Amino acid sequence: MKKNITLWVSAMRLRTLPLSVSGIIVASFLAEYNGLFNYKIFVLAILTTLSLQILSNLANDYGDGVKGTDNDDRVGPQRAIQSGAINPENMFNAIRINILISIGLAFSLIFLAFGSRHFWLTLLFFVLGVFSVVASIKYTVGEKAYGYRGLGDIFVFIFFGLVSVIGSYVLYAKTVDHVVFLPACTIGLLSAGVLNLNNMRDIISDEKSNKITLAVKLGSKNAKKYHFALIVLAICLSGLFGILYYTSPFNLIFMIAYVPLLLHLKKVYFNEEPRNLDPELKKLALTTFFLAILMGIGHLL
């Protein structure tokens, strides 16, 4: 029993979860600054996002596993289907259960936030909820999986950045505020950077398996340049946010996170071996998470 639980926890890839909630954290701090924070919305938003991220992780394990993309050439941690620890049928059943959980949490969140008083927002978020579930699954599952056509970066930027930050803020405020756009783009760019780093790490095995990620399309050299552009632009936009909404030096506390980001760029620049990028994945994801917290805290100070 204990071993079985451990296998499923491993398949959920818990190390990816902090990145997925970064946008909600920023939006919640901004909502608190404007006197709009609601802890019930916050808890449900976190749970909904975590369920969607776990759904995505299970679906990725299933999609790459049944297509043979996860093989001995893959550099990252061995996945559940790849290792034979969980068979495809059981994984597929887990995905179906997780879909129901995600839908239930999303609908509960929408009704809590909007009730019957904001019909158009309720309808919009129902559509976003459905798209989020579909996007979580279709990254690797199916013949037209968008992760196999170099579109993963766009979806990550949209859902981890724009939808996560702007959408979360609307849950509190029932309207959009200009203050959320730069943080949304910052988190979206850094999240796309995490995905690109993952794809740079797996570029050799993905190319052999005909998984055409953006990194495969660009090639190693240009993928590295693209990675630099993502991180540097995120730094610039977050810095612009700090300047435009400056009220005290404490607002700029998030710039502490620039240190690990710049060290990360140095390691990526001098790296010549894709498999050596794996440790940087966790570092970049956690740095994004802490940057989100510091951006939010700084805005309150």
N, C-alpha and C positions, 0 to 999 in steps of 0.2 A: 504493500500500500504506500509506504513512505517513498519507495523507489519510483513508483508510478507518478506520484505527485511531483517528485523532483524532475522527472522527464518532461512533464507538461509545463512546469515553471521554466525549465530551460528553453522549451520550444517557444514560450511567450517572449523570450529575449528581453528581460526586464531592464537591461542596460539602455534600451532605446526609449524608455518611458519618460525620463526627465526632459528630453528634448521636445517631446510631444506636448507637454503642458507649459512650455516656456511662454507661448503666446497668451495663454489664459492668465498667467501670472502678471505679465505686463499690463494687460487690459484691466485686470482687477485692481491693481494699484492706481491706474489712471481713473477708474471709476470711484475708488475711495477718495482720491483727491477732489473729485467733483461732488462728493457726498452721495454717491449712488450705489455703493457697494452693498451686496446682499449675500450673506454667507451661504444661504441655501442654494442660490444660483451658482456660487463658486464651487461648492462641493459637487453638485450635479454636473457642472461643466467639466470638472476634473475627471469624474468617474466616466462620463460619456467619452471624453477624449482618450482616456486610458483604454477603454473597451474597444474603441476604433483602432488604436495603435496595436493592441494585442490581436485584433482581427486581422489587421494588415500583416503582422508578423507570421501568424499561422497560415494565412493565404499565400504569403511569399514562400514559406517552407513547402507548402503543398504544390504551388505552381512550379517552382524551380525543381522540386523533387521529382514530380511525375514527368517533367520535360527532360530530365537528365542534366540540367544545368549545374546542379549541385553534385559535383563528382570529386575525384581525387585531386584534380587540378585546382580546386577552389582553395583560396588562402585563408579565409576567415574561419570562425568557429564552426565545427561540424553541426549540421542541422539534423532535426529529428528523423525525417524521412530518409535523408542521405545516409544516416548511420544505421537505419533499420530499427531504431528504438520505438518508433511509432509508424504504423502502416498507413498508407494513403486513405483507406476507408475510414479509419478512426480519426484521422486528421480532418477529413471532409465533414464528418459528423460534428467535430468540435467547432469547425467554422460555422456550420448551420446554427449551432447553439449560441455561438458568439454573436451572430447576426441578430438573433432575437433579443439578446441582452442589449446590444448597441441600439437597436431600434427602440426598445422599451425605455432605456435611459434618455435617449435623444428626445422622444416624445414627452417624457416627464419633464425634462428641462424646458422644452418649448412652452408647455402649458403653465409651468411655474412662472416663467418669465413674462409671458404675454397674456395668458388666460384667453378670455373671449373679447377683450377690449381692443386688441390690436390685430385685426383679422389679416391684413396684408403682410404684416411681419410674421405672423404665425404661418401663413401660407409659404412665404419666402423661406423660412427656416425649416419647414417640412421638406421642401425641395432640396435645400442644402444638406439636410440630414440624409436623405435618400442618396444624393450624389456622393456624400462622404462614405457611406457604406459601400457603394458601387466602386468608388475609387480605391478603397482599402483592399478590395478583392481583385480588381482588374489590373493591378500593377504587374502581376506575373501569371494570373490564372486566365485561361482561354486562349484561343488562336490569335486574338487581336489585343493581347496584353500590351498596355502602353509602355511598360517598362522595357519591353523588347524592341521598341521603336524609337528610343531616345527621347521620350516625352516625360520621363519620371521627374526630371528637374523642374519642369513647369508646374506639374501637379503639386510637388512638394512646396514650391514657393507660394502657390495659391492657397493650399489647405493649411500648411504649417505657419504661414505668414499672414496673408490677407484675411482668410476666413477665421483663423484662430484668434488673431488680435482684434480685428474690426468686428467680427461676429460676436466675440465674447463681450466687447464693450457695448454693443447694441442690446445684448441680453439684459444688461444693467440699465442702460440709459434710454432704450427704445428709440434711439436716434444715433446718427453718426456724428463724430466730432473730429475736426481736423487734427487734433493732437495725436490720434492713433495711427496716422498713415506712415510716418517715418519709423516708429517702432515696428509696425507690421512688416514693412519692407526689410528692415534690419534682421528680424527673426527669420523671415522667409529666405533671405539671401544666405544666412548662416546655415539654415536647415538644408538648403540646396547644396551648400558646401559639404555638409556631412554626407549627403547622398553621393556627390561627385567623388569624394574621398573614398567611399566604399567602392564605387565603380572603377576608380583608378587602381585600387588594390586588386580588384578582380578582373582587370582588363584582359589579361591573357586567357583565363578560363572562360570568360564571357564571350570573347571573340571565337574561341574554339567551339562553343556551344551555340553560336549564332544568336546570342543575346546582345542585340545592338543598342547598347546604352550610349548616352551622349559622349562618354569618355572613349568608347570604342570608335564612334564616328570621328571624333576629333584627333584621336591618336594620343599617345602618352605625353608628348611635348606640349601640344596645344591644350590638352586637358589640364595640365599643370598651370598654364597661363590663364585658362578659364577659372581655375580654382583661386588663383591670386586675385582675379578681378572680382569674384564673389566676396571674398573676405575683405578686401580693401574697400569696396563699395559699401559693405555693411558698416565698416568702421567710419567711413565718411558720413553716411546717413545718420548713424547714431550720434556722431559728433555734431552734426547740423541740428539734430533734435535738442541736444544739450545747449546749444547756442541760442536757438530760437525761443526756447522756453526757459531760459536762464532767469533765476531769481536769487540764487545764492550759490557759493562755491560747492556746497554739498550736492547740488544737482548733478555735478559732473563726476560723482563717485564711481559711476559705471565705467569710466575710462581706465580703471584699474584692470579691467578685463582685456584691455588692449595688449597688455604685456604677454599673457599666454597666447593671444592670437598672433602676435608678431613672432614669437618663438615658434609657433606652429608653422607659420609661413617659411621660416628659415629651415626647419626640418624637412618640409615638403620640397623646398627648392634644391636642397643638397641630396635628396634621396634619389637613388638610381634603381632601387629594387622595389617593385610594387608591394611585395609581401611585408616590407618594413613599415608600410603606412598603417597597418592594422592598429597599433597602439595609439595613433593619432586620432582615430575615430572617436574613441571614448573621451579623449581630452577635448576635442572640438565640440562634441555634444554637451559635455559638462560646462565648458566655458560659455556656450550659448545660454545654457540654463542660468548660470550665475550672472551673466550680463543682463538677462531679463529681470532677475530679482533686483539687481543694483540699479537698473534704469527706473524700475518702479519705486524703489525706496528713495532714490535720489530726487524723483519728482515730488515726493511728499515732503522732503526736508526744506 
